[in-house]
Amino acid sequence: MNEFCEIMHKSGLPPMAVMRLAARSIGMIYREVADAHSGPEACPCGWRPNEVVDVEVLGMALMTACERCQVRDLRHMRIAGTA
């Protein structure tokens, strides 16, 4: 979160622009890893990229991470401010 705020502060970009850049970076990392696991010189680990399925899995992981968890125990709630 600190890095995110620092990027917004230094660049002047709004939050969603920074989020899009972060998502684009993840996509570029996926592409590089997928390329390293494709073709005749592919990594021997056995993983083979399936872009449609892989992007769906990454999208679901993002959606799951974005869901707000309801906390019923006050001891585990995030502090929102000071009184």
ABEGO torsion letter per residue (X at the ends): XAAAAAAAAAAGBBAAAAAAAAAAAAAAAAAAAAAAABEAABBAAGBBBBAAAAAAAAAAAAAAAABBBBBABAAABBBAEBX
